[in-house]
């Protein structure tokens, strides 16, 4: 995806006749009732970092301390047994590609795996 940063943003559209008339009537109303527009007061964040954090006060009726937690008392789960081949049918382990270990049960399997690796 290509992001073009050189493309300028569009200019804001000028108000049409209806919007201009509406704005003029609004200004007449403000002048009639002597309403002055409010100035927005922007508070700058203080650069002083206080270590005193305000305490959070929670309404006691919102407290859930009377609801007990579920006690299963079953304990933890047992450790999974280690998987290990204990039979004698497997001849060995072949490797097809990188870390792909394949069990070999017959000599034909070994030959097939060796031919697959070489093409």
MMTF fields as JSON, N, C-alpha, C and O atoms, coordinates in Angstrom:
{
  "mmtfVersion": "1.0.0",
  "mmtfProducer": "UNKNOWN",
  "numBonds": 475,
  "numAtoms": 476,
  "numGroups": 119,
  "numChains": 1,
  "numModels": 1,
  "chainsPerModel": [1],
  "groupsPerChain": [119],
  "chainIdList": ["A"],
  "bondAtomList": [4, 2, 8, 6, 12, 10, 16, 14, 20, 18, 24, 22, 28, 26, 32, 30, 36, 34, 40, 38, 44, 42, 48, 46, 52, 50, 56, 54, 60, 58, 64, 62, 68, 66, 72, 70, 76, 74, 80, 78, 84, 82, 88, 86, 92, 90, 96, 94, 100, 98, 104, 102, 108, 106, 112, 110, 116, 114, 120, 118, 124, 122, 128, 126, 132, 130, 136, 134, 140, 138, 144, 142, 148, 146, 152, 150, 156, 154, 160, 158, 164, 162, 168, 166, 172, 170, 176, 174, 180, 178, 184, 182, 188, 186, 192, 190, 196, 194, 200, 198, 204, 202, 208, 206, 212, 210, 216, 214, 220, 218, 224, 222, 228, 226, 232, 230, 236, 234, 240, 238, 244, 242, 248, 246, 252, 250, 256, 254, 260, 258, 264, 262, 268, 266, 272, 270, 276, 274, 280, 278, 284, 282, 288, 286, 292, 290, 296, 294, 300, 298, 304, 302, 308, 306, 312, 310, 316, 314, 320, 318, 324, 322, 328, 326, 332, 330, 336, 334, 340, 338, 344, 342, 348, 346, 352, 350, 356, 354, 360, 358, 364, 362, 368, 366, 372, 370, 376, 374, 380, 378, 384, 382, 388, 386, 392, 390, 396, 394, 400, 398, 404, 402, 408, 406, 412, 410, 416, 414, 420, 418, 424, 422, 428, 426, 432, 430, 436, 434, 440, 438, 444, 442, 448, 446, 452, 450, 456, 454, 460, 458, 464, 462, 468, 466, 472, 470],
  "bondOrderList": [1, 1, 1, 1, 1, 1, 1, 1, 1, 1, 1, 1, 1, 1, 1, 1, 1, 1, 1, 1, 1, 1, 1, 1, 1, 1, 1, 1, 1, 1, 1, 1, 1, 1, 1, 1, 1, 1, 1, 1, 1, 1, 1, 1, 1, 1, 1, 1, 1, 1, 1, 1, 1, 1, 1, 1, 1, 1, 1, 1, 1, 1, 1, 1, 1, 1, 1, 1, 1, 1, 1, 1, 1, 1, 1, 1, 1, 1, 1, 1, 1, 1, 1, 1, 1, 1, 1, 1, 1, 1, 1, 1, 1, 1, 1, 1, 1, 1, 1, 1, 1, 1, 1, 1, 1, 1, 1, 1, 1, 1, 1, 1, 1, 1, 1, 1, 1, 1],
  "groupList": [{"groupName": "UNK", "atomNameList": ["N", "CA", "C", "O"], "elementList": ["N", "C", "C", "O"], "formalChargeList": [0, 0, 0, 0], "bondAtomList": [1, 0, 2, 1, 3, 2], "bondOrderList": [1, 1, 2], "singleLetterCode": "X", "chemCompType": "L-PEPTIDE LINKING"}],
  "groupTypeList": [0, 0, 0, 0, 0, 0, 0, 0, 0, 0, 0, 0, 0, 0, 0, 0, 0, 0, 0, 0, 0, 0, 0, 0, 0, 0, 0, 0, 0, 0, 0, 0, 0, 0, 0, 0, 0, 0, 0, 0, 0, 0, 0, 0, 0, 0, 0, 0, 0, 0, 0, 0, 0, 0, 0, 0, 0, 0, 0, 0, 0, 0, 0, 0, 0, 0, 0, 0, 0, 0, 0, 0, 0, 0, 0, 0, 0, 0, 0, 0, 0, 0, 0, 0, 0, 0, 0, 0, 0, 0, 0, 0, 0, 0, 0, 0, 0, 0, 0, 0, 0, 0, 0, 0, 0, 0, 0, 0, 0, 0, 0, 0, 0, 0, 0, 0, 0, 0, 0],
  "groupIdList": [1, 2, 3, 4, 5, 6, 7, 8, 9, 10, 11, 12, 13, 14, 15, 16, 17, 18, 19, 20, 21, 22, 23, 24, 25, 26, 27, 28, 29, 30, 31, 32, 33, 34, 35, 36, 37, 38, 39, 40, 41, 42, 43, 44, 45, 46, 47, 48, 49, 50, 51, 52, 53, 54, 55, 56, 57, 58, 59, 60, 61, 62, 63, 64, 65, 66, 67, 68, 69, 70, 71, 72, 73, 74, 75, 76, 77, 78, 79, 80, 81, 82, 83, 84, 85, 86, 87, 88, 89, 90, 91, 92, 93, 94, 95, 96, 97, 98, 99, 100, 101, 102, 103, 104, 105, 106, 107, 108, 109, 110, 111, 112, 113, 114, 115, 116, 117, 118, 119],
  "secStructList": [7, 7, 7, 7, 1, 1, 1, 7, 7, 7, 7, 7, 7, 7, 7, 7, 2, 2, 2, 2, 2, 2, 2, 2, 2, 2, 2, 2, 2, 2, 2, 2, 6, 6, 7, 7, 7, 7, 7, 7, 7, 7, 7, 7, 7, 7, 1, 7, 7, 7, 1, 7, 7, 7, 7, 7, 7, 7, 7, 4, 4, 4, 7, 7, 6, 6, 1, 7, 7, 7, 7, 7, 7, 7, 7, 7, 7, 7, 7, 7, 7, 7, 7, 7, 7, 7, 7, 1, 7, 7, 7, 3, 3, 3, 3, 1, 1, 6, 6, 7, 3, 3, 3, 3, 7, 1, 2, 2, 2, 2, 2, 2, 2, 2, 2, 2, 2, 2, 7],
  "xCoordList": [0.843, 0.0, 0.888, 1.832, 0.598, 1.375, 0.589, -0.591, 1.249, 0.621, 1.249, 2.454, 0.434, 0.925, 0.794, -0.316, 1.909, 1.88, 1.895, 1.661, 2.163, 2.252, 0.901, 0.815, -0.15, -1.47, -2.07, -2.238, -2.393, -2.935, -4.355, -5.083, -4.725, -6.087, -7.039, -6.632, -8.285, -9.277, -9.541, -9.475, -9.835, -10.181, -11.592, -12.423, -11.873, -13.24, -14.209, -13.889, -15.387, -16.383, -16.962, -17.114, -17.281, -17.901, -19.379, -19.984, -19.974, -21.396, -22.267, -21.954, -23.365, -24.278, -25.219, -25.097, -26.146, -27.015, -27.876, -28.058, -28.401, -29.264, -28.466, -28.962, -27.24, -26.405, -26.001, -25.95, -25.714, -25.367, -26.55, -26.368, -27.772, -28.972, -29.222, -29.601, -29.014, -29.231, -28.226, -28.59, -26.978, -25.952, -26.265, -26.075, -26.742, -27.088, -28.253, -28.238, -29.267, -30.409, -29.979, -30.497, -29.055, -28.559, -27.785, -27.916, -26.997, -26.27, -27.229, -26.98, -28.328, -29.334, -29.971, -30.204, -30.256, -30.834, -29.859, -30.259, -28.592, -27.604, -27.466, -27.334, -27.497, -27.4, -28.66, -28.582, -29.822, -31.086, -31.132, -31.575, -30.675, -30.731, -29.41, -29.236, -28.479, -27.209, -26.458, -25.998, -26.35, -25.612, -24.22, -24.045, -23.245, -21.869, -21.363, -21.646, -20.633, -20.128, -19.14, -18.329, -19.232, -18.338, -16.958, -16.802, -15.963, -14.596, -14.2, -14.441, -13.606, -13.166, -11.889, -10.921, -11.91, -10.742, -10.022, -10.555, -8.817, -8.02, -7.034, -6.185, -7.155, -6.237, -5.024, -5.148, -3.876, -2.653, -2.34, -2.507, -1.89, -1.547, -0.32, 0.633, -0.383, 0.741, 1.916, 1.741, 3.088, 4.286, 4.762, 5.676, 4.159, 4.55, 3.832, 2.603, 4.61, 4.036, 3.972, 4.994, 2.765, 2.626, 2.576, 2.027, 3.141, 3.128, 1.878, 1.602, 1.126, -0.112, -1.229, -1.641, -1.708, -2.792, -4.121, -4.233, -5.126, -6.42, -7.008, -6.872, -7.641, -8.236, -9.592, -10.355, -9.879, -11.149, -12.129, -11.863, -13.255, -14.28, -15.385, -15.987, -15.651, -16.662, -17.878, -17.754, -19.029, -20.269, -20.396, -20.236, -20.679, -20.756, -21.85, -21.758, -22.869, -23.93, -23.463, -24.103, -22.341, -21.82, -20.825, -20.326, -20.538, -19.56, -20.102, -21.286, -19.229, -19.658, -18.896, -18.668, -18.5, -17.733, -18.593, -18.052, -19.9, -20.762, -20.962, -21.55, -20.479, -20.621, -19.355, -18.284, -19.45, -18.243, -17.747, -18.521, -16.461, -15.874, -16.186, -16.45, -16.156, -16.41, -15.203, -14.072, -15.461, -14.383, -14.547, -15.404, -13.731, -13.851, -13.132, -13.493, -12.138, -11.332, -10.856, -10.587, -10.751, -10.297, -8.781, -8.203, -8.139, -6.689, -6.242, -7.03, -4.964, -4.407, -4.613, -5.181, -4.161, -4.258, -2.969, -1.903, -3.047, -1.828, -0.932, -1.397, 0.352, 1.305, 1.121, 0.903, 1.214, 1.035, 2.217, 3.371, 1.91, 2.958, 3.793, 3.264, 5.08, 5.976, 5.687, 5.631, 5.502, 5.208, 6.521, 7.422, 6.608, 7.84, 7.474, 6.66, 8.084, 7.815, 8.569, 9.777, 7.84, 8.467, 8.416, 8.842, 7.904, 7.792, 9.084, 10.09, 9.023, 10.21, 9.95, 10.783, 8.79, 8.462, 9.162, 9.371, 9.517, 10.123, 11.629, 12.326, 12.107, 13.528, 14.309, 15.384, 13.77, 14.474, 13.629, 12.424, 14.27, 13.581, 14.247, 15.459, 13.43, 13.938, 13.603, 12.745, 14.283, 14.056, 13.792, 14.662, 12.571, 12.215, 12.736, 13.425, 12.407, 12.788, 12.949, 12.032, 14.089, 14.414, 14.066, 14.723, 13.075, 12.791, 11.589, 10.903, 11.324, 10.201, 10.669, 11.156, 10.523, 10.945, 9.822, 8.663, 10.179, 9.207, 9.657, 10.815, 8.759, 9.164, 9.307, 8.529, 10.289, 10.532, 10.284, 10.907, 9.35, 9.0, 9.57, 9.814, 9.784, 10.336, 11.476, 11.654, 12.247, 13.345, 12.813, 13.467, 11.606, 10.996, 10.684, 10.85, 10.231, 9.96, 11.235, 11.21, 12.338, 13.612, 14.025, 14.5, 13.847, 14.201, 13.302, 13.774, 12.0, 11.062, 11.411, 11.384, 11.733, 12.084, 13.357, 13.446, 14.328, 15.572, 15.344, 15.976, 14.451, 14.153, 13.344, 13.505, 12.479, 11.694, 12.583, 12.326, 13.614, 14.501, 15.353, 15.677, 15.708, 16.626, 15.911, 16.552, 14.614, 13.911, 13.379, 12.747],
  "yCoordList": [-1.17, 0.0, 1.232, 1.32, 2.165, 3.387, 4.525, 4.722, 5.264, 6.408, 7.664, 7.885, 8.473, 9.696, 10.831, 11.256, 11.312, 12.389, 13.759, 14.762, 13.82, 15.112, 15.612, 16.739, 14.815, 15.23, 16.161, 15.747, 17.395, 18.317, 17.926, 17.294, 18.319, 18.059, 19.041, 20.109, 18.669, 19.54, 20.76, 20.7, 21.846, 23.061, 22.909, 22.226, 23.543, 23.467, 24.172, 25.211, 23.599, 24.178, 25.453, 25.571, 26.4, 27.643, 27.384, 26.545, 28.098, 27.882, 28.356, 29.342, 27.635, 28.036, 29.136, 29.575, 29.573, 30.701, 30.386, 31.247, 29.183, 28.806, 28.828, 29.299, 28.325, 28.299, 29.715, 30.022, 30.578, 31.957, 32.683, 33.441, 32.458, 33.09, 32.583, 33.356, 31.302, 30.718, 31.299, 31.603, 31.451, 32.014, 33.481, 33.928, 34.219, 35.631, 35.76, 36.629, 34.898, 34.967, 34.587, 35.128, 33.682, 33.281, 34.441, 34.686, 35.133, 36.276, 37.381, 38.03, 37.606, 38.605, 38.234, 39.099, 36.937, 36.492, 36.725, 37.175, 36.42, 36.621, 38.086, 38.427, 38.973, 40.399, 40.933, 41.831, 40.38, 40.832, 40.558, 41.405, 39.375, 38.995, 39.248, 38.809, 39.95, 40.339, 39.129, 39.149, 38.095, 36.896, 36.987, 37.161, 36.864, 36.9, 35.458, 34.613, 35.189, 33.819, 33.475, 34.301, 32.246, 31.785, 31.525, 30.985, 31.918, 31.636, 30.293, 30.017, 29.487, 28.185, 28.366, 28.976, 27.828, 27.904, 26.571, 25.517, 26.65, 25.442, 25.374, 26.251, 24.329, 24.171, 23.386, 22.308, 23.933, 23.249, 22.215, 22.48, 21.051, 20.055, 20.515, 21.068, 20.269, 20.688, 19.745, 18.546, 20.297, 19.498, 18.86, 18.035, 19.229, 18.668, 17.342, 17.273, 16.299, 14.974, 14.73, 14.677, 14.583, 14.34, 12.844, 12.081, 12.45, 11.037, 10.677, 9.501, 11.687, 11.435, 11.192, 12.102, 9.98, 9.639, 9.843, 9.555, 10.334, 10.502, 9.14, 8.167, 9.102, 7.854, 7.677, 8.633, 6.478, 6.164, 5.764, 4.856, 6.439, 6.125, 5.368, 5.877, 4.16, 3.309, 3.263, 3.119, 3.386, 3.321, 1.946, 0.94, 1.861, 0.554, -0.353, -1.575, 0.226, -0.617, -1.36, -2.32, -0.916, -1.579, -2.678, -3.364, -2.85, -3.827, -5.244, -5.499, -6.162, -7.559, -8.494, -9.654, -8.001, -8.826, -9.935, -10.904, -9.811, -10.832, -12.031, -13.033, -11.941, -13.048, -13.888, -13.407, -15.148, -15.954, -16.459, -16.607, -16.717, -17.287, -18.775, -19.408, -19.33, -20.75, -21.529, -21.282, -22.482, -23.31, -24.711, -25.471, -25.052, -26.37, -27.43, -28.605, -27.049, -27.919, -29.176, -30.194, -29.11, -30.265, -30.286, -31.319, -29.187, -29.129, -28.869, -28.434, -29.139, -28.903, -30.093, -31.108, -29.97, -31.079, -31.882, -31.323, -33.18, -33.988, -33.684, -33.229, -33.942, -33.698, -34.729, -35.911, -34.259, -35.143, -36.103, -35.707, -37.365, -38.379, -38.124, -37.693, -38.387, -38.177, -39.239, -40.43, -38.793, -39.73, -40.309, -39.58, -41.651, -42.304, -43.624, -44.383, -43.891, -45.122, -46.265, -46.181, -47.332, -48.461, -49.75, -50.797, -49.697, -50.916, -51.223, -50.527, -52.3, -52.688, -52.708, -53.206, -52.165, -52.173, -51.047, -51.149, -49.998, -48.851, -49.078, -49.441, -48.849, -49.029, -47.781, -47.884, -46.625, -45.386, -44.178, -44.285, -43.033, -41.764, -41.117, -40.902, -40.805, -40.132, -38.652, -38.228, -37.87, -36.431, -35.997, -36.102, -35.505, -35.066, -33.659, -33.433, -32.722, -31.328, -30.629, -30.626, -30.049, -29.295, -30.099, -31.106, -29.707, -30.391, -31.329, -31.566, -31.86, -32.759, -34.201, -34.838, -34.708, -36.073, -37.04, -36.815, -38.126, -39.116, -40.493, -40.864, -41.258, -42.602, -43.542, -43.463, -44.417, -45.385, -46.787, -47.199, -47.51, -48.848, -49.937, -51.051, -49.637, -50.635, -50.018, -48.8, -50.873, -50.393, -49.613, -48.688, -49.992, -49.271, -47.824, -46.911, -47.626, -46.259, -45.419, -44.255, -46.011, -45.289, -44.92, -43.81, -45.849, -45.575, -44.487, -43.59, -44.569, -43.547, -42.161, -41.174, -42.101, -40.801, -40.258, -39.062, -41.113, -40.626, -40.141, -39.174, -40.792, -40.344, -39.045, -38.22, -38.856, -37.629, -36.436, -35.345, -36.624, -35.499, -35.09, -33.914, -36.032, -35.724, -35.416, -35.077, -35.528, -35.166, -36.368, -36.276],
  "zCoordList": [0.0, 0.0, 0.0, 0.785, -0.859, -0.979, -0.344, -0.638, 0.519, 1.164, 0.573, 0.7, -0.064, -0.682, 0.33, 0.651, 0.824, 1.802, 1.152, 1.826, -0.131, -0.805, -1.3, -1.788, -1.191, -1.651, -0.595, 0.552, -0.946, 0.057, 0.45, -0.315, 1.663, 2.138, 1.462, 1.007, 1.407, 0.78, 1.641, 2.869, 0.991, 1.704, 2.264, 1.666, 3.411, 3.939, 2.999, 2.421, 2.857, 1.955, 2.547, 3.763, 1.682, 2.121, 2.379, 1.711, 3.347, 3.625, 2.461, 1.795, 2.23, 1.165, 1.679, 2.822, 0.84, 1.185, 2.407, 3.269, 2.493, 3.617, 4.92, 5.943, 4.886, 6.085, 6.509, 7.7, 5.517, 5.843, 6.477, 7.43, 5.956, 6.515, 7.932, 8.811, 8.152, 9.47, 10.473, 11.609, 10.061, 10.946, 11.264, 12.395, 10.269, 10.496, 11.468, 12.339, 11.327, 12.248, 13.66, 14.637, 13.765, 15.082, 15.733, 16.932, 14.948, 15.483, 15.932, 16.947, 15.187, 15.582, 16.908, 17.751, 17.099, 18.37, 19.524, 20.598, 19.302, 20.354, 20.713, 21.888, 19.697, 19.957, 20.637, 21.475, 20.276, 20.848, 22.343, 23.119, 22.751, 24.159, 24.883, 26.02, 24.237, 24.825, 25.399, 26.54, 24.589, 24.99, 24.394, 23.188, 25.266, 24.798, 24.658, 25.507, 23.61, 23.449, 24.56, 24.979, 25.017, 26.073, 25.511, 24.416, 26.279, 25.878, 26.469, 27.644, 25.656, 26.123, 26.938, 26.482, 28.135, 28.993, 28.883, 29.23, 28.399, 28.243, 29.397, 29.557, 30.193, 31.309, 30.84, 30.258, 31.099, 30.728, 31.803, 32.994, 31.387, 32.396, 33.187, 32.639, 34.47, 35.302, 35.09, 34.871, 35.158, 34.948, 36.24, 36.227, 37.339, 38.624, 38.794, 38.749, 38.988, 39.188, 40.683, 41.367, 41.169, 42.604, 42.857, 42.062, 43.944, 44.314, 45.091, 45.331, 45.481, 46.215, 45.215, 44.496, 45.175, 44.27, 44.985, 46.177, 44.273, 44.939, 45.295, 44.553, 46.409, 46.866, 46.196, 46.058, 45.791, 45.152, 46.234, 47.021, 46.273, 47.26, 46.55, 45.605, 47.002, 46.386, 47.309, 48.525, 46.71, 47.459, 48.11, 47.419, 49.413, 50.077, 49.507, 49.619, 48.905, 48.348, 47.099, 46.672, 46.509, 45.316, 45.666, 44.774, 46.92, 47.351, 47.164, 47.389, 46.751, 46.557, 47.484, 47.142, 48.653, 49.573, 50.188, 50.72, 50.125, 50.71, 49.782, 50.19, 48.531, 47.594, 47.663, 47.292, 48.136, 48.268, 46.918, 45.972, 46.846, 45.643, 45.575, 46.597, 44.366, 44.178, 44.676, 44.258, 45.583, 46.125, 45.556, 46.006, 44.574, 43.968, 44.782, 44.713, 45.542, 46.405, 45.686, 46.324, 44.365, 43.608, 43.498, 43.162, 43.771, 43.676, 42.257, 41.417, 41.99, 40.666, 39.747, 40.15, 38.545, 37.588, 37.629, 37.885, 37.382, 37.413, 36.216, 35.171, 36.389, 35.325, 34.217, 34.482, 32.962, 31.821, 31.725, 31.886, 31.462, 31.348, 30.096, 29.071, 30.178, 29.05, 27.995, 28.3, 26.74, 25.652, 25.136, 24.722, 25.172, 24.746, 24.101, 24.627, 22.952, 22.219, 22.896, 23.117, 23.222, 23.934, 23.123, 23.612, 21.895, 21.089, 20.338, 20.478, 19.526, 18.769, 17.266, 16.508, 16.812, 15.385, 14.632, 13.423, 15.317, 14.65, 14.494, 15.441, 13.256, 12.972, 13.391, 13.981, 13.087, 13.404, 13.083, 12.855, 13.068, 12.794, 11.589, 11.575, 10.565, 9.379, 9.431, 10.205, 8.605, 8.584, 7.149, 6.285, 6.906, 5.563, 5.283, 4.288, 6.156, 5.91, 7.247, 8.068, 7.462, 8.674, 9.918, 10.181, 10.685, 11.944, 11.826, 12.82, 10.653, 10.444, 10.65, 9.716, 11.864, 12.183, 11.834, 12.184, 11.136, 10.682, 11.17, 10.975, 11.804, 12.232, 11.03, 10.08, 11.076, 9.998, 10.564, 11.542, 9.919, 10.381, 9.473, 9.934, 8.198, 7.272, 6.48, 6.471, 5.814, 4.984, 3.784, 3.303, 3.294, 2.175, 2.557, 1.749, 3.801, 4.259, 4.224, 3.823, 4.643, 4.646, 3.231, 2.992, 2.284, 0.891, 0.315, -0.384, 0.611, 0.12, 0.656, -0.08, 1.928, 2.52, 1.88, 1.602, 1.646, 1.042, -0.382, -0.808, -1.13, -2.494, -2.495, -3.395, -1.498, -1.423, -1.157, -1.667, -0.374, -0.034, -1.227, -1.388, -2.043, -3.149, -4.452, -5.447, -4.456, -5.675, -6.319, -7.371]
}
